[in-house]
């Protein structure tokens, strides 16, 4: 699913990633952990094609990422990758249903089919009665599940999550943990998760620890 080789990234004189090699298989749940400043989010953003490495190669679903121009990369990202962040980043003026539909509309999918699928996903996530609610009418856990639904609307091969439980209470965090496991089971989704949450990390198939820009063996 994902193959990264010799990934390096610096910001000025600060060497954030110092040669990262990773292989991630289809259907795996991977947690990336480490102290603040270890390079976790930088690595996640590079693997998710949101940022480019200074050196190294990256292949996602068999596509060599460095060979794509910006337009092709944006299309590939939209059609193959889902994102969930610590803060849900829902658009406040839109309903749950509208927020979920946005990536599909960007991909040029038809309105009727997109809305039907969005309703199915929201119902699966227990939000069937929140379709027309705006973000300020949702709890933190509900808003994060809407963000998960948005990440799923284009049938991504892999979902990248950056501290997905960082802004949730314990009950909502545990609910999201079980949701991730259920999505993997029901849809064979691959998850790559940056987290400080030890419980979430322990549910993963594999934990990758970053230390000073390198994978700790």
Residue frames relative to the residue before (quaternion, step in Angstrom):
aa qw qx qy qz dx dy dz
X 1.0000 0.0000 0.0000 0.0000 0.00 0.00 0.00
X 0.7950 -0.0122 0.0468 0.6047 3.59 0.87 -1.00
X 0.0206 0.7711 -0.6358 0.0259 3.54 -0.96 0.93
X 0.0070 0.7896 -0.6119 0.0457 3.56 -0.70 1.12
X 0.0551 -0.8097 0.5841 -0.0129 3.55 -0.92 0.94
X 0.8790 -0.0274 -0.0062 0.4761 3.53 -1.02 1.01
X 0.1958 0.8099 -0.5243 0.1753 3.56 1.01 0.90
X 0.0161 0.7845 -0.6180 0.0485 3.54 -0.79 1.11
X 0.0423 0.7902 -0.6098 0.0445 3.56 -1.10 0.75
X 0.0176 -0.7897 0.6129 -0.0211 3.54 -0.90 0.99
X 0.1641 -0.7261 0.6550 0.1295 3.51 -1.30 0.50
X 0.7898 -0.0997 0.0105 0.6051 3.53 -0.08 1.32
X 0.8008 -0.2306 0.2017 0.5146 3.56 -0.77 -1.06
X 0.5812 0.5845 -0.3717 0.4272 3.58 1.29 -0.05
X 0.2076 -0.7792 0.5845 0.0902 3.58 -0.58 1.20
X 0.1899 -0.8340 0.5120 0.0790 3.57 -0.14 1.31
X 0.7776 0.0990 -0.0450 0.6193 3.58 0.96 -0.91
X 0.1767 -0.8466 0.5017 0.0175 3.55 -0.73 1.12
X 0.7767 -0.2830 0.1552 0.5409 3.56 1.03 0.77
X 0.1227 0.8243 -0.5296 0.1579 3.55 0.40 1.31
X 0.0812 -0.7574 0.6470 0.0338 3.57 -0.99 0.96
X 0.1047 0.7920 -0.5917 0.1076 3.59 -0.77 1.05
X 0.0556 -0.7381 0.6701 0.0555 3.54 -1.21 0.71
X 0.0270 -0.7927 0.6087 -0.0211 3.57 -0.82 1.03
X 0.2948 -0.7899 0.5204 0.1353 3.55 -0.74 1.09
X 0.6434 -0.5144 0.4035 0.3982 3.57 -1.26 0.44
X 0.8199 0.2453 -0.1971 0.4783 3.56 -0.94 0.92
X 0.5202 0.6325 -0.4247 0.3860 3.60 1.22 0.04
X 0.2095 -0.7011 0.6584 0.1762 3.52 -1.31 0.48
X 0.0514 -0.8141 0.5773 -0.0354 3.55 -0.49 1.26
X 0.1371 -0.7671 0.6196 0.0939 3.58 -0.95 0.85
X 0.1847 -0.7522 0.6253 0.0955 3.54 -1.02 0.91
X 0.0048 -0.8140 0.5784 -0.0532 3.57 -0.60 1.16
X 0.2887 0.7402 -0.5782 0.1856 3.54 -1.31 0.21
X 0.6481 -0.5254 0.3803 0.3992 3.54 -1.28 0.30
X 0.6468 -0.4883 0.4008 0.4272 3.56 -1.27 0.31
X 0.7848 0.2989 -0.2328 0.4905 3.56 -0.91 0.91
X 0.5022 0.6757 -0.4161 0.3437 3.58 1.27 -0.01
X 0.5889 -0.5996 0.3604 0.4047 3.59 1.24 -0.31
X 0.3288 0.7927 -0.4701 0.2062 3.59 1.28 0.17
X 0.7254 0.4271 -0.2542 0.4762 3.58 0.69 -1.08
X 0.6023 0.5506 -0.3588 0.4532 3.59 1.05 -0.68
X 0.6606 0.4954 -0.3017 0.4766 3.56 0.94 -0.88
X 0.6431 0.5243 -0.3240 0.4545 3.59 0.93 -0.87
X 0.6753 0.4960 -0.2965 0.4584 3.58 0.91 -0.89
X 0.6466 0.4945 -0.3262 0.4807 3.60 1.05 -0.65
X 0.6608 0.4922 -0.3115 0.4734 3.60 0.90 -0.87
X 0.7125 0.4403 -0.2442 0.4887 3.58 1.12 -0.71
X 0.4828 -0.7125 0.3813 0.3374 3.57 1.37 0.21
X 0.4359 0.6851 -0.4742 0.3401 3.61 1.17 0.41
X 0.7646 0.1619 -0.0913 0.6171 3.56 1.27 -0.45
X 0.3606 -0.7332 0.5356 0.2133 3.56 -1.21 0.46
X 0.4429 -0.6734 0.5104 0.2997 3.60 -1.02 0.69
X 0.5272 -0.5941 0.4933 0.3546 3.57 -1.24 0.38
X 0.7776 0.0240 0.0119 0.6282 3.53 1.15 -0.75
X 0.6417 0.5446 -0.3957 0.3676 3.55 -1.28 0.39
X 0.3545 -0.7203 0.5594 0.2062 3.53 -1.35 0.15
X 0.0918 -0.7863 0.6104 0.0264 3.53 -1.19 0.68
X 0.0370 -0.7716 0.6351 -0.0039 3.54 -0.96 0.99
X 0.0391 -0.7815 0.6226 -0.0090 3.58 -0.89 1.02
X 0.8326 -0.0547 -0.0459 0.5493 3.57 -0.71 1.16
X 0.7319 -0.4408 0.2309 0.4655 3.55 1.02 0.81
X 0.6078 0.5470 -0.3519 0.4555 3.58 1.27 -0.10
X 0.3335 -0.7168 0.5761 0.2075 3.57 -0.79 1.04
X 0.3673 -0.7953 0.4452 0.1851 3.54 -0.34 1.32
X 0.6669 0.5379 -0.3208 0.4036 3.58 0.90 -0.85
X 0.6211 0.5564 -0.3444 0.4313 3.60 1.23 -0.29
X 0.6227 0.5717 -0.3312 0.4191 3.61 1.26 -0.24
X 0.3875 -0.6726 0.5681 0.2735 3.55 -1.09 0.71
X 0.7420 -0.4452 0.2557 0.4311 3.58 -1.27 0.27
X 0.6653 0.5041 -0.3100 0.4551 3.60 0.92 -0.85
X 0.6737 0.4814 -0.2924 0.4784 3.59 0.92 -0.91
X 0.6323 0.5332 -0.3266 0.4575 3.58 1.07 -0.76
X 0.6452 0.5168 -0.3225 0.4611 3.59 0.96 -0.84
X 0.6523 0.5013 -0.3100 0.4766 3.58 0.99 -0.81
X 0.6409 0.5203 -0.3230 0.4629 3.59 0.94 -0.89
X 0.6575 0.5186 -0.3061 0.4529 3.58 0.92 -0.94
X 0.6725 0.5139 -0.2930 0.4447 3.56 0.88 -0.96
X 0.7516 0.4224 -0.2099 0.4610 3.58 0.97 -0.89
X 0.7995 0.3409 -0.1436 0.4732 3.62 1.12 -0.53
X 0.7768 0.3197 -0.1374 0.5248 3.57 1.18 -0.50
X 0.1483 -0.7645 0.6212 0.0872 3.55 -1.09 0.83
X 0.1800 -0.7913 0.5788 0.0801 3.57 -1.13 0.66
X 0.0124 -0.7442 0.6677 0.0143 3.52 -1.19 0.77
X 0.1280 -0.8173 0.5606 0.0373 3.57 -0.72 1.09
X 0.7098 -0.4432 0.3208 0.4437 3.56 -1.31 0.20
X 0.7406 0.2325 -0.1417 0.6143 3.55 1.01 -0.86
X 0.5212 -0.7316 0.3436 0.2739 3.53 -0.57 1.22
X 0.2313 -0.8176 0.5012 0.1637 3.62 1.21 -0.44
X 0.2733 0.7397 -0.5600 0.2540 3.58 0.94 0.85
X 0.4601 -0.6608 0.5137 0.2962 3.57 -1.12 0.64
X 0.4531 -0.7625 0.4004 0.2301 3.53 -0.46 1.29
X 0.6896 0.5008 -0.2932 0.4333 3.59 1.06 -0.66
X 0.6862 0.4699 -0.2712 0.4845 3.58 1.29 -0.20
X 0.5288 -0.6188 0.4809 0.3260 3.57 -1.23 0.54
X 0.7065 -0.4187 0.3432 0.4557 3.56 -1.32 0.10
X 0.6672 0.5098 -0.3020 0.4514 3.56 0.86 -0.99
X 0.6774 0.4957 -0.2962 0.4558 3.58 0.89 -0.93
X 0.6320 0.5358 -0.3305 0.4519 3.59 0.98 -0.81
X 0.6708 0.5035 -0.2973 0.4561 3.56 0.94 -0.90
X 0.6790 0.5276 -0.2893 0.4206 3.59 1.00 -0.81
X 0.5212 0.7059 -0.4035 0.2594 3.59 1.07 -0.69
X 0.6861 0.4708 -0.3302 0.4456 3.69 0.72 -0.86
X 0.6457 0.5148 -0.3261 0.4600 3.60 1.05 -0.68
X 0.6304 0.5152 -0.3364 0.4733 3.57 1.04 -0.70
X 0.6161 0.5386 -0.3365 0.4660 3.58 1.05 -0.76
X 0.6843 0.4765 -0.2712 0.4808 3.57 1.08 -0.77
X 0.5402 -0.6629 0.3797 0.3529 3.60 1.28 -0.01
X 0.4141 0.7188 -0.4724 0.2979 3.58 1.19 0.41
X 0.6018 -0.6097 0.3906 0.3370 3.55 -1.15 0.67
X 0.6032 -0.6215 0.3824 0.3219 3.54 -1.06 0.91
X 0.6904 0.4933 -0.3019 0.4346 3.61 0.75 -0.98
X 0.6825 0.4786 -0.2815 0.4752 3.58 0.89 -0.95
X 0.6486 0.5282 -0.3144 0.4488 3.56 0.99 -0.84
X 0.6794 0.4825 -0.3002 0.4641 3.58 0.86 -0.91
X 0.6225 0.5384 -0.3384 0.4561 3.57 1.04 -0.73
X 0.6784 0.4787 -0.2883 0.4770 3.57 0.92 -0.90
X 0.6326 0.5348 -0.3335 0.4501 3.58 0.98 -0.81
X 0.6360 0.5221 -0.3221 0.4681 3.59 1.02 -0.79
X 0.6370 0.5289 -0.3219 0.4592 3.58 1.01 -0.82
X 0.6765 0.4878 -0.2969 0.4651 3.58 0.91 -0.92
X 0.6659 0.4980 -0.3073 0.4628 3.58 0.90 -0.89
X 0.6287 0.5172 -0.3308 0.4773 3.58 1.06 -0.71
X 0.6209 0.5397 -0.3272 0.4649 3.60 1.02 -0.84
X 0.7247 0.4299 -0.2296 0.4871 3.58 1.03 -0.84
X 0.5715 -0.6340 0.3646 0.3722 3.58 1.27 0.22
X 0.5884 0.5895 -0.3541 0.4253 3.57 1.22 0.43
X 0.2458 0.8184 -0.4896 0.1733 3.57 1.18 0.47
X 0.7165 0.4113 -0.2471 0.5063 3.57 1.16 -0.52
X 0.6555 0.4978 -0.3059 0.4784 3.58 1.29 0.16
X 0.2744 0.8125 -0.4838 0.1746 3.59 1.26 0.28
X 0.7989 0.3141 -0.1369 0.4944 3.56 0.88 -0.96
X 0.4729 0.6527 -0.4462 0.3889 3.55 1.27 0.37
X 0.3564 -0.7113 0.5624 0.2254 3.56 -1.06 0.74
X 0.7230 -0.4818 0.2657 0.4178 3.62 -1.15 0.50
X 0.6834 0.4872 -0.3076 0.4483 3.61 0.96 -0.76
X 0.6435 0.4887 -0.3215 0.4937 3.59 1.32 -0.02
X 0.6383 0.5222 -0.3106 0.4727 3.57 1.32 0.05
X 0.4963 -0.5990 0.5220 0.3498 3.56 -1.24 0.43
X 0.6882 -0.4690 0.3445 0.4334 3.58 -1.26 0.21
X 0.6686 0.5035 -0.2952 0.4607 3.56 0.97 -0.87
X 0.6497 0.5119 -0.3140 0.4661 3.56 1.03 -0.81
X 0.6474 0.5191 -0.3205 0.4569 3.58 0.96 -0.86
X 0.6602 0.4976 -0.3187 0.4635 3.58 0.98 -0.78
X 0.6379 0.5081 -0.3361 0.4711 3.60 1.07 -0.62
X 0.5867 0.5334 -0.3660 0.4871 3.59 1.13 -0.56
X 0.6368 0.5206 -0.3199 0.4702 3.58 1.02 -0.80
X 0.6240 0.5195 -0.3325 0.4797 3.58 1.07 -0.73
X 0.6382 0.5257 -0.3233 0.4604 3.58 0.97 -0.87
X 0.6358 0.5243 -0.3213 0.4665 3.57 0.98 -0.84
X 0.6526 0.5212 -0.3095 0.4546 3.58 1.02 -0.79
X 0.7185 0.4703 -0.2375 0.4541 3.59 1.16 -0.63
X 0.5006 0.7251 -0.4053 0.2436 3.59 1.18 -0.51
X 0.7514 0.3775 -0.2241 0.4926 3.63 1.03 -0.64
X 0.4960 -0.6816 0.4108 0.3474 3.60 1.22 0.45
X 0.0550 0.8407 -0.5371 0.0411 3.61 0.68 0.99
X 0.4915 -0.6340 0.5074 0.3146 3.54 -1.23 0.50
X 0.7990 0.0716 0.0001 0.5970 3.57 1.13 -0.71
X 0.2013 -0.7536 0.6151 0.1148 3.54 -1.15 0.75
X 0.1786 -0.7631 0.6152 0.0858 3.56 -0.88 1.04
X 0.0514 -0.8074 0.5875 -0.0151 3.56 -0.82 1.01
X 0.1437 -0.7944 0.5886 0.0440 3.57 -0.74 1.14
X 0.8142 -0.2046 0.0656 0.5393 3.56 -0.31 1.34
X 0.0578 0.8628 -0.5016 0.0242 3.64 0.81 0.93
X 0.7342 0.3735 -0.2397 0.5137 3.61 1.16 -0.44
X 0.3949 0.7773 -0.4330 0.2290 3.57 1.29 0.01
X 0.7590 0.3387 -0.1828 0.5251 3.58 1.16 -0.54
X 0.5960 0.5831 -0.3429 0.4326 3.57 1.30 0.29
X 0.4985 -0.6162 0.5033 0.3443 3.57 -1.23 0.44
X 0.7420 -0.4431 0.2624 0.4291 3.56 -1.28 0.27
X 0.6723 0.5006 -0.3083 0.4499 3.59 0.87 -0.93
X 0.6727 0.4860 -0.2968 0.4724 3.60 0.93 -0.88
X 0.6156 0.5455 -0.3384 0.4572 3.58 1.09 -0.73
X 0.6705 0.4919 -0.2994 0.4678 3.58 0.89 -0.93
X 0.6236 0.5345 -0.3345 0.4621 3.58 1.06 -0.73
X 0.6640 0.4937 -0.3022 0.4733 3.58 0.98 -0.83
X 0.5870 0.5651 -0.3642 0.4511 3.60 1.07 -0.70
X 0.7008 0.4632 -0.2716 0.4696 3.57 0.81 -1.01
X 0.6041 0.5582 -0.3490 0.4490 3.56 1.11 -0.68
X 0.6441 0.5198 -0.3216 0.4598 3.59 0.94 -0.87
X 0.6561 0.4996 -0.3101 0.4731 3.58 0.94 -0.86
X 0.6599 0.5144 -0.3067 0.4537 3.58 1.00 -0.82
X 0.6477 0.5181 -0.3152 0.4612 3.57 1.01 -0.81
X 0.6333 0.5153 -0.3322 0.4723 3.56 1.01 -0.76
X 0.6768 0.4993 -0.2898 0.4567 3.57 0.94 -0.90
X 0.7565 0.4208 -0.2164 0.4515 3.58 0.82 -1.00
X 0.8185 0.2384 -0.0923 0.5145 3.60 1.04 -0.72
X 0.4092 -0.7382 0.4498 0.2922 3.61 1.31 0.14
X 0.2682 0.7910 -0.5043 0.2193 3.57 1.09 0.74
X 0.3301 -0.6958 0.6026 0.2092 3.51 -1.25 0.60
X 0.0894 -0.7971 0.5963 0.0342 3.59 -0.94 0.90
X 0.0585 -0.7418 0.6669 0.0396 3.54 -1.09 0.85
X 0.0354 -0.8499 0.5193 -0.0828 3.54 -0.39 1.32
X 0.1975 -0.7173 0.6550 0.1319 3.54 -0.96 0.93
X 0.1548 0.8160 -0.5369 0.1477 3.57 -0.67 1.04
X 0.2875 -0.6934 0.6278 0.2059 3.50 -1.35 0.48
X 0.5396 0.6402 -0.3843 0.3889 3.56 1.32 -0.12
X 0.3591 -0.7760 0.4796 0.1974 3.57 -0.34 1.27
X 0.6309 0.5408 -0.3392 0.4410 3.60 1.01 -0.76
X 0.6594 0.4946 -0.3051 0.4770 3.58 0.97 -0.86
X 0.6428 0.5270 -0.3280 0.4488 3.58 0.94 -0.84
X 0.6718 0.5155 -0.3004 0.4389 3.58 0.96 -0.85
X 0.6286 0.5297 -0.3382 0.4582 3.60 1.18 -0.43
X 0.5521 0.6374 -0.3818 0.3784 3.58 1.25 -0.34
X 0.5651 -0.5760 0.4652 0.3639 3.54 -1.29 0.34
X 0.8026 0.0243 0.0433 0.5944 3.54 1.11 -0.76
X 0.2066 -0.7634 0.6021 0.1099 3.55 -1.07 0.81
X 0.1376 -0.7663 0.6249 0.0581 3.55 -0.89 1.03
X 0.1610 -0.8009 0.5732 0.0641 3.57 -0.66 1.13
X 0.1829 -0.7700 0.6037 0.0962 3.55 -0.81 1.05
X 0.0412 0.7750 -0.6284 0.0527 3.52 -1.04 0.87
X 0.8456 -0.0845 0.0098 0.5270 3.54 -0.64 1.16
X 0.7443 -0.4546 0.2234 0.4353 3.55 0.88 1.02
X 0.7117 0.3739 -0.2599 0.5349 3.57 1.24 0.25
X 0.5302 -0.6032 0.4790 0.3544 3.55 -1.24 0.40
X 0.3433 -0.7421 0.5441 0.1880 3.53 -0.79 1.06
X 0.2485 -0.7984 0.5358 0.1173 3.57 -0.61 1.13
